[in-house]
């Protein structure tokens, strides 16, 4: 049964409010995610006394996000987006508190547990983009999703720059200076949960189910195998999931090893130059997402997803070509401009794949199945990122930075072929129809 005209107008008003609330929660929570991730690796090195173990903090956070994706999806299916998102922020906040305790008592195992719990905030950060699509139509889905992703830019830029103020706060609390940014994580996650809990009303998923004529009450309890079966049954959803997962794998693998490559003895880039390159990469990931969303609405999600794959190929080629940078210590920033362009393109390609793939996934499955499918997609995406991050170090040692980029480019090709096959099939169906 289609909703009355008055209700349809009300749904549009709720959608506009939903996007504003989600954007606000992304700004608040995003500060905590970015500041914590920037500090967790350094805390792990300080607590463990080993630089080699510091990478386990990032791995723990990524795995935590993957492990939280399905439980949060089940909570969302049962109680709506508000409950799922708020729970993610609160569990992440609990993880940040555990990190502070670990820093105070020099407990490395406790710190890793905190990182895993902290990952739930990253999962909430990711799942917020899907909440922006619940009440959107085909004309506005991409822009709504893109705006919510763009809001993460504020946190991604502001969070890592809180180290100075955080050190002062940590000192007053009797904590190690490196724990300061994590204090801000606790506050920002609590604020994000409060905004979602108080203002995300009516719940967009609950309202979307009612508009779609689904039975009242909780949706079906998502099961991972059943959700993946829903994806496999839809060529569009399969393309969406493959594109998002591969883009995340490529982005994490290349991005994680870029600072290591630049700062190696053969190149010797300063920390300031490394920071500029990574800042450009983060800008590519988030700053253009409203434009990407507009392109999704105008040209279709499959085309923008394919564009993202092509941009990732260009990014790996440019990064590999510019990997020599300025040979020798103290090389100036201009010598690293080609690599900086490659990392900017890497972020942009990831943005195209994330926004277009997420929009395509939301449009390709029925409303009752969305939470489970979206949770499964985030699980696969984060596991792909963990594989990319874990394997990148070994590849860097075996084949060097250009070789790492070449392997990353190879991972893109199957998704590109799958997408081109789908576009060709749709064109043939259009002509025959």
Buried (B, 14 or more C-beta within 10 A) or exposed (E): EEBEEEEEEBBBEBBEBBBBBBBBBBBBBBBBBBBBBBBBBBBBBBBBEEEEBBBBBBBBBBBBBBBBBBBBBBBBBBBBBBBBBBBBBBBBBBBBBBBBBBBBEEBBEBBBBBBBBBBBBBBBBBBBBBBBBBBBEEEBBBBBBBBBBBBBBBBBBBBBBBBEEBBEBBEEEEBBBBBBBBBBBBBBBBBBBBBBBEBBBBBBBBBBBBBEEBEEEBBBEBEBEBBBEBBEEBBBBBBBBBBBBBBBBBBBBBBBBBBEBBBEEEBBBBEEBBEBBBBBBBBBBBBBBBBBBBBBBEEBBBBBBBBBBBBBBBBBBBBBBBBBBBEEEEBEBEBBBBBBBBBBBBBBBBBBBBBBBBBBBBBBBEBBBBBBBBBBBBBBBBBBBBBBBBBBBEBBEEEBBBBBBBBBBEBBEEBBEBBEEBBEEBEEEEEEE
